[in-house]
Amino acid sequence: MQYALIYRETAAELAREKREPDAYWGAWNAYMGAMGAAGIMRGGAGLLQPPTATTLRIADGEWQVQDGPFADTKEMLGGFVVIDVPDLDAALAWAARAPCASAGSVEVRPTLPPPAA
Amino acid sequence: MARAAASPAQQAAEAAARTAYGRLLALIARDSRDIAAAEDALATALARALGRWPTEGVPAAPEAWLLTVARRELGHGRARAATAAAAAPAVALLAEERGDGPSEWPDERLKLMFVCTHPAISARIQAPLMLQVVLGLDAARIAAAFLVSPAAMGQALVRAKARIRDAGIGFAVPPPADRPARLAAIRSAIYAAYGAEWDDAASRSDLAGEAIFLARLVTQLAPDDPENAGLLALICLCEARRPARRDAAGAYVPLDRQDVQAWQGDLLAEGEAALRRAASHGQPGRFQLEAAIQSLHNHQRLTGHDLSAPLVGLYDRLLAIALSIGAAIARAAALIAAGAAPAALVALDELAPRCRDHQPWWATRARALAVVGNAEAARAAAHRAAGLTSDPAIRAFLLSDDFLAAQ
């Protein structure tokens, strides 16, 4: 089954990227490397810091373009991967290994089946 | 998530409440075999006690009072869904009133433990079930320890209790021929509740106190099987080291660098005493051997003597009776300590197909590679191990130069 692991990080964790980049990226590189070596990765992307986001809405035909992410929340989207594992327990085990599991959260969601041909 | 430290009096009240809860629930559920209904009835009785005792005074025989109210509630089939958590203060009050004197009621908790670990109950729910019905823990706390959602844990517990009722699993001590296997199932569930990882990593669960309570209970109620005391010894000897596993900054400290002054002396003593008692039966088993291994590890640190050779011997005996990946990896680590890193690498290679995503295997392999001088491969293995742990402190340790430098 395919699951999306959606990584959210606290502001303090995001700040570590600048403050102690070696420790921050060392942990993420080790984690992503282990998933790659396990052969379960099917896609995904890490995202640049939230302030780089631009958010678009169309209301009554009007474009509303706004700097920054959709909403200021305690935890910000940091990236996501799609993995192929046997069941939810296996997906949760990989979610628990993410550095942000103890400095934010990881949402585990089954992906929709591919559209019928 | 660390819980605030409880005062000794609070801890004593909690322990007494745990005792009263399981004893009463076992008596109420014994005849009906309906644990869910018994829990509701007990919760109702406790809630009523909480309302009346503070004004009317605690009855002369509080357990009998609760039992009568709960059984009447059950008989009328009007059991309401009240939470056991809301009733906890009443249990504590009851325990304080009752003092430490022997109870007039039979202790049926061993039967309750046998029910929770019956072969007809899925192995994965046995430990959560026992934590709930014997100790009265709520589903959310159990769910957090077992890394599942509270809703899923709640449903699984409800299903398991329905199965006990519908399948008619009896509240009975199994026949002598089945007893060893059924006691082994109880021990497996208790050990699962402890949630220990090998190689002194932190326990995943914060239910260590509950696991020790259950291990003491099965040792006391079924003293005939020395493996029960072996399990108690193992958990005590591991748990004694918990305060030393993190330094002041929260960083992971491996066993060979721990401050032994921070070890908990009372747990060490309880563990060693349980191990001696178990060994006097002359029937070694998996938990006794694992406890003996932890005892040697502790003695090595406390006395400074190199006990790596006898440790390898104990791991060989353990693997001969209970083959497990964790023990096989720990044996390889003992080989490294005994100066046989090449042999450790050979042993690890044999386990490789089953350990691709197993953190302790990669960490042990990294140490073995470092000792034989293959620094580049050692770093790669340590990196892989770091990507496989869910513990931030251990991840940081595995990624530090410290990990491969000191041996």
HADDOCK unambig.tbl for C-alpha pairs under 7 A between the chains (distance, minus, plus):
assign (segid A and resid 27 and name CA) (segid B and resid 387 and name CA) 6.87 0.50 0.50
assign (segid A and resid 30 and name CA) (segid B and resid 383 and name CA) 5.45 0.50 0.50
assign (segid A and resid 30 and name CA) (segid B and resid 384 and name CA) 5.94 0.50 0.50
assign (segid A and resid 30 and name CA) (segid B and resid 386 and name CA) 5.83 0.50 0.50
assign (segid A and resid 30 and name CA) (segid B and resid 387 and name CA) 4.15 0.50 0.50
assign (segid A and resid 31 and name CA) (segid B and resid 386 and name CA) 6.99 0.50 0.50
assign (segid A and resid 31 and name CA) (segid B and resid 387 and name CA) 3.59 0.50 0.50
assign (segid A and resid 31 and name CA) (segid B and resid 388 and name CA) 6.46 0.50 0.50
assign (segid A and resid 32 and name CA) (segid B and resid 387 and name CA) 6.97 0.50 0.50
assign (segid A and resid 33 and name CA) (segid B and resid 384 and name CA) 6.93 0.50 0.50
assign (segid A and resid 33 and name CA) (segid B and resid 387 and name CA) 6.81 0.50 0.50
assign (segid A and resid 34 and name CA) (segid B and resid 384 and name CA) 5.52 0.50 0.50
assign (segid A and resid 34 and name CA) (segid B and resid 387 and name CA) 5.23 0.50 0.50
assign (segid A and resid 34 and name CA) (segid B and resid 388 and name CA) 6.41 0.50 0.50
assign (segid A and resid 38 and name CA) (segid B and resid 357 and name CA) 6.72 0.50 0.50
assign (segid A and resid 96 and name CA) (segid B and resid 390 and name CA) 5.25 0.50 0.50
assign (segid A and resid 97 and name CA) (segid B and resid 387 and name CA) 6.85 0.50 0.50
assign (segid A and resid 97 and name CA) (segid B and resid 388 and name CA) 5.87 0.50 0.50
assign (segid A and resid 97 and name CA) (segid B and resid 389 and name CA) 5.40 0.50 0.50
assign (segid A and resid 97 and name CA) (segid B and resid 390 and name CA) 4.00 0.50 0.50
assign (segid A and resid 98 and name CA) (segid B and resid 390 and name CA) 6.84 0.50 0.50
assign (segid A and resid 99 and name CA) (segid B and resid 392 and name CA) 6.87 0.50 0.50
